[in-house]
C-alpha cells in the first residue's frame, strides 16, 4: 500500500509506544479513531500541590503481560474535564500533557487518566493525538515493531 500522505506515519490498530516523561517504555496501545481523547489506565489517584499548581500522583501497570507490576508516577494537571466514555457514562478525568514516542517520532499529547481495568489495553490513543501525524491501517498490528 502506498501512503497517500508520506509525511504521516502509518500505524496499525495496536502499537507499542513510550511515554518518556512517565518513564514508561514498550506500552501496548490501542489506536482508536473512534475516540476523541487518549486515555491511560491508572489507579490510586492522589492530588497534591507543587509550587501552587495542582499535581496528581498515580499508579500505572506498564507491563501488558504482568499486571502485578505497578509503578508510581506524577504529573502536573492541565485540566479536569467531563469525558463521555465508550459506554456513554460521563466522568470527570484529570488531563495531563506528556510526550509520546512511536517509532522514530515523538510529540506532545493530552492524556486523560482513568480506570481502564475492564479494557484489554492500558492505553487508548485517540484522534486528537494522531491528527496530522498518523494514518491507521485497520488490517495491521504493530507496524512499527513489537509484538
WOURWO-V631611 format. One record per backbone hydrogen bond with DSSP energy under -1.0 kcal/mol. CO is the residue of the C=O (numbers start at 0). NH is the residue of the N-H. Records with the same first field share a line. If there is no record, write none. Layout:
CO: NH / NH
This chain:
4: 7
8: 134
10: 136
12: 30
13: 141
14: 28
16: 26
17: 100
18: 21 / 23
19: 22
23: 18
26: 16
28: 14
29: 124
31: 34
34: 126
35: 127
37: 111
38: 123
39: 113
42: 58
45: 56
47: 54
49: 52
52: 49
53: 76
54: 47
55: 74
56: 45
57: 72
58: 42
59: 70
62: 65
65: 68
70: 59
72: 57
74: 55
78: 94
80: 92
82: 90
84: 87
88: 84
90: 82
92: 80
93: 112
94: 77 / 78
95: 110
97: 108
99: 106
100: 17
101: 104
104: 101
106: 99
108: 97
110: 95
111: 39
113: 41
115: 118
121: 40
122: 29
123: 38
124: 31
126: 130
129: 132 / 133
132: 8
134: 10
136: 139
139: 12
141: 144
